[in-house]
Amino acid sequence: MECLFCSIIKGDIPSAKVFENEHVYAFKDINPNAPVHVLIVPKTHISSIDDIDAGNVCAVAEVLKAIPEIAKICGLENGYRVITNVGEDGGQTVKHLHFHLLGGTKLAVKLN
């Protein structure tokens, strides 16, 4: 079975696209945790941060470079949060590296 996010990137599964370039795809989370909640993924399949290596680190750098542009597109002028989860205990539910861009309100500092 193919990765959910790979299927979204290919267009096999519909998504609310926010941004796309050669290396990065960003789309609205279907279960948002903030007024703005966008998932940002490298188009190269990387399972998690634990799997970043010399061969794919450039794809991750492209994601990080795109985040400020995506935040601007989303109107996040007063700040935002970027989160990635790693592994089951870290809350990672899709085994494709992705970053959650959250904003649109003052976010709590404490994690529950």
NORDAMO-V736861 format. One record per residue. N is the residue number from 1. RES is the residue in one small letter. PHI is phi as a letter, one per 30 degrees, with the letter a starting at -180 (999 if undefined). PSI is psi in radians with two decimals (999 if undefined). BURIAL is + if it has 9 or more other ideal C-beta (glycine too) atoms within 8 Angstrom, else -. Layout:
n=N res=RES phi=PHI psi=PSI burial=BURIAL
n=N res=RES phi=PHI psi=PSI burial=BURIAL
This chain:
n=1 res=m phi=999 psi=2.32 burial=-
n=2 res=e phi=d psi=2.67 burial=-
n=3 res=c phi=e psi=2.39 burial=+
n=4 res=l phi=e psi=-0.85 burial=+
n=5 res=f phi=d psi=-0.57 burial=+
n=6 res=c phi=d psi=-0.68 burial=+
n=7 res=s phi=d psi=-0.65 burial=+
n=8 res=i phi=d psi=-0.79 burial=+
n=9 res=i phi=e psi=-0.72 burial=+
n=10 res=k phi=d psi=-0.26 burial=-
n=11 res=g phi=j psi=0.11 burial=-
n=12 res=d phi=d psi=-0.48 burial=-
n=13 res=i phi=c psi=2.25 burial=-
n=14 res=p phi=d psi=2.63 burial=-
n=15 res=s phi=a psi=2.83 burial=-
n=16 res=a phi=c psi=1.54 burial=-
n=17 res=k phi=d psi=2.36 burial=-
n=18 res=v phi=c psi=-0.59 burial=+
n=19 res=f phi=a psi=2.56 burial=+
n=20 res=e phi=a psi=2.41 burial=-
n=21 res=n phi=b psi=-2.89 burial=-
n=22 res=e phi=d psi=-0.52 burial=-
n=23 res=h phi=c psi=-0.29 burial=+
n=24 res=v phi=b psi=2.51 burial=+
n=25 res=y phi=b psi=2.32 burial=+
n=26 res=a phi=b psi=2.40 burial=+
n=27 res=f phi=b psi=2.76 burial=+
n=28 res=k phi=d psi=2.39 burial=+
n=29 res=d phi=d psi=2.39 burial=+
n=30 res=i phi=d psi=-0.24 burial=-
n=31 res=n phi=b psi=1.27 burial=-
n=32 res=p phi=d psi=2.51 burial=+
n=33 res=n phi=c psi=0.10 burial=-
n=34 res=a phi=a psi=2.88 burial=+
n=35 res=p phi=e psi=-0.62 burial=-
n=36 res=v phi=c psi=2.11 burial=+
n=37 res=h phi=b psi=1.81 burial=+
n=38 res=v phi=c psi=2.42 burial=+
n=39 res=l phi=c psi=2.30 burial=+
n=40 res=i phi=b psi=2.14 burial=+
n=41 res=v phi=b psi=2.55 burial=+
n=42 res=p phi=d psi=2.53 burial=+
n=43 res=k phi=d psi=-0.41 burial=+
n=44 res=t phi=d psi=2.26 burial=-
n=45 res=h phi=d psi=2.09 burial=-
n=46 res=i phi=b psi=2.23 burial=+
n=47 res=s phi=d psi=-0.73 burial=-
n=48 res=s phi=a psi=3.13 burial=+
n=49 res=i phi=e psi=-0.58 burial=-
n=50 res=d phi=d psi=-0.31 burial=-
n=51 res=d phi=c psi=0.22 burial=+
n=52 res=i phi=d psi=2.32 burial=+
n=53 res=d phi=b psi=-3.08 burial=-
n=54 res=a phi=d psi=-0.48 burial=-
n=55 res=g phi=d psi=-0.31 burial=-
n=56 res=n phi=b psi=0.02 burial=+
n=57 res=v phi=d psi=-0.50 burial=+
n=58 res=c phi=d psi=-0.60 burial=-
n=59 res=a phi=d psi=-0.67 burial=+
n=60 res=v phi=d psi=-0.70 burial=+
n=61 res=a phi=d psi=-0.66 burial=-
n=62 res=e phi=d psi=-0.66 burial=+
n=63 res=v phi=d psi=-0.85 burial=+
n=64 res=l phi=d psi=-0.65 burial=-
n=65 res=k phi=d psi=-0.55 burial=-
n=66 res=a phi=d psi=-0.41 burial=+
n=67 res=i phi=e psi=-0.85 burial=+
n=68 res=p phi=d psi=-0.63 burial=-
n=69 res=e phi=d psi=-0.73 burial=+
n=70 res=i phi=d psi=-0.73 burial=+
n=71 res=a phi=e psi=-0.72 burial=+
n=72 res=k phi=d psi=-0.77 burial=+
n=73 res=i phi=e psi=-0.65 burial=-
n=74 res=c phi=d psi=-0.02 burial=+
n=75 res=g phi=i psi=0.42 burial=-
n=76 res=l phi=d psi=1.34 burial=+
n=77 res=e phi=d psi=-0.35 burial=-
n=78 res=n phi=c psi=0.19 burial=-
n=79 res=g phi=j psi=2.96 burial=-
n=80 res=y phi=a psi=2.98 burial=+
n=81 res=r phi=b psi=2.49 burial=+
n=82 res=v phi=b psi=2.21 burial=+
n=83 res=i phi=b psi=2.50 burial=-
n=84 res=t phi=b psi=2.48 burial=+
n=85 res=n phi=c psi=2.54 burial=+
n=86 res=v phi=b psi=2.09 burial=-
n=87 res=g phi=i psi=3.01 burial=-
n=88 res=e phi=d psi=-0.83 burial=-
n=89 res=d phi=d psi=-0.43 burial=-
n=90 res=g phi=d psi=-0.05 burial=-
n=91 res=g phi=i psi=0.23 burial=-
n=92 res=q phi=d psi=2.06 burial=+
n=93 res=t phi=c psi=-0.36 burial=-
n=94 res=v phi=c psi=2.17 burial=-
n=95 res=k phi=d psi=1.00 burial=-
n=96 res=h phi=b psi=2.12 burial=+
n=97 res=l phi=e psi=2.23 burial=+
n=98 res=h phi=a psi=2.67 burial=+
n=99 res=f phi=c psi=2.34 burial=+
n=100 res=h phi=c psi=2.15 burial=+
n=101 res=l phi=c psi=2.02 burial=+
n=102 res=l phi=c psi=2.45 burial=+
n=103 res=g phi=a psi=-2.85 burial=+
n=104 res=g phi=j psi=0.01 burial=+
n=105 res=t phi=a psi=2.88 burial=-
n=106 res=k phi=d psi=2.06 burial=-
n=107 res=l phi=d psi=2.48 burial=-
n=108 res=a phi=d psi=2.54 burial=-
n=109 res=v phi=d psi=-0.66 burial=-
n=110 res=k phi=d psi=2.35 burial=-
n=111 res=l phi=c psi=2.38 burial=-
n=112 res=n phi=c psi=999 burial=-
